[in-house]
Amino acid sequence: MSELENIEEDNINKSDPKITRRQVVKAGIKGAAALIGLGALTGDLVKSFFKRRLGFEPGAKFVPFDQTDFVVGALLFIMPIFGLTLKIFFVSLLLSFMLHIIVNHLAFYLRIRNEKW
């Protein structure tokens, strides 16, 4: 049983009995998901801006920024809300960089992708 299912349906706001704890948690999850998505897109947008200003051609390799731009953006957007530490930030960044390379190489060797990057 998930944590969400364990939350009691009691009212958290006595002046508005229609709002329950479960509704508040669901709204928080949706808000966090929206922030992660917005942060990932913003990170990619910022990286693309600088990549063009530095004269890189579209589709050109820009290691390690191509592998980490979305993670940096997403983590920066949720960091203040969830109280992520710098340790968690950098471990997440390192893991996403390594996993990105591993998965892309695996897809190349399985002939799912045409390029390793």
N, C-alpha and C positions, 0 to 999 in steps of 0.2 A: 504494500500500500504506500502510495507516495505521500510526501509531506503535505502536499496541497489537500489531499483527501482527509488528512488527520486534523486539519484546522476546523474548529467548531464553527457552526453556522450562527453563533450568537451575534447579536448586533454590537457594533463597536461605537456607534454614535446613537446615543439614546434619543437625541432630538430628531433623528431621521432613521426610523427603525428598518428602512428598506436596505440600508448598506450593511453588509456582513463582512466578516474578516476574510472569507474566501474571495469575495469580490475585490477587496483591497489587494490581496496577494496576486490575483490574476491581473489586475491593472498594473501592478509593479513589474510582473514578469513581461507583460506586453511593452511597457515603457522601457525596460532594460533591453529588450530585443530591438526596439526601434532605435535606441541610442547606439547599440552595437552596429547595426546596419548603417546608420548615418555616419558613424565614426569610420567604418571601413571604407565607405565611399569617399569620405572627405580625405582620408589618408591617401587613397589612390589618386584623387584629384590633385592634391598637393604635390605628390611625387611626379605626376605627369606634367604639371606646370614647370617644375624645375628641370625635368628631363628635356623638355622642349627648349627651355631657355639656355641649357648647356649645349644644345645643338645635336642631340641624339635623334636619329631617325625613328619614325613610328615602328614599333616591333623590335627595336634594337635592345640587346641585353643591357641591363642596368643593375648588376648584382652589387649588393644584397638588397637593394631597395625594391626591386620587382617582387621579391619573396616576402617582404616584411611590411610594406606600406599599409596594407589593410589592417594588419594586426596592431600596428602602432596607433593608427587612427581609432580603432575600436577600443583599445585599452585606455587611451587618453580620454575618450568620452565617458567611460564608465568608472575610471579610476577614482574620482572624487565621491561618487555615489556609493560604491562598494568598499571604499577604503583599501584598495589594492596597494600593496607595498611595492617599493622599487624592486625588491627581490622577485616577487611574483611577476612583475612587468618584464624584467630581463629574462627570467626563465621561460616565460611564455614566448617572448621574442625569439630566443634561441631555439626552442622546440619547434616553433612554426617554421623557422628558416630551414632547419634540418629536415623536417617532415616534408616540406614543400619540394626539396631537392630529391629526397628518396622516392616520393610518390611519382614525381615527373619522370625520373629515370626508370622506375618500374613500369610505368605506362609506355615508355618508349620501347623497352625490351619486350613487352607483351604486344607490341605493335598497335597500341591504342592511340598513341601520339606519334607525330612525325619528327618531333624534335625533343631533345633531352630537357630543354629549358622551356 
